[in-house]
Amino acid sequence: MDEHQIEKISALIKERLLAGESVLLEGIGTFSRIHEPQHFSRDEKGRTVAHPPKDTVQFSPEELGERE
């Protein structure tokens, strides 16, 4: 597989994830978009720190024997 093909596959995966869909690559695993809501924590001085919401990508590899 050449670099151009890899770029096209990556762009397709990104497009589907941005549309809110999961992407299954048979024999490899699934990419999913996970939304992490805003949350708050305290720093070492006890001050409240806000963490803005964000979306992350999670990859779940296909389990061995799952395709049988």
N, C-alpha and C positions, 0 to 999 in steps of 0.2 A: 504494500500500500504506500503510495507516495504522499508527500507533504500536502499537496493540493486536495487529495481525497480526505485526509485527516482533518484539514481545515473545514471542508464542506460538512463532514459529520459533526464536528464540534459546533458549527453554526446551527445546524439542525437541532442538536440537543439543546443548545442555549435558547433557541426560538421556542421550542416546546416547553421548556421549564418556565420561561417568562410568561407563557400562556397559561401556566398553572397546571400543566400536565406532567405526569411521571413518564420517564423514558426507559423502556425495557430493552436491553441489548441481550438477546438470547445467548445463553452460554457464558455470559459475563456478569450481568447484574442489572440493577435498576438505579437510575438517578431520580431523585425527588427534591422538590423545593420545599423547604421547611421555613415557616414564619416564626420568628422569635419575637414575642411582644415586648414592649418597653418594660423595663424593670429597674428597681433601685437597689443599691447596696450602700455599705458604709466603708469609707476608707480607713486607714490606720489611725487617723485623728478623730474619727467618729463623725465626720461630715457625710452627708447624704450625697451620693453620686448617681446621676440618672444615666441609664444606658438606653439609647434610642432603639426603637424596633428595627429589626433587620431580617432579611431573607437570606438563608444559606442553602447550599446544595449538600444533600446527603447521598452517599453511594452505599447501596446494600449489595454485596456480592452474591451471586447465585450459589446456593448451597450445592455441594457435591451430591450427586445422585438425584437432584431435583428434576432433571430432564428425563429421567427414565420412564 
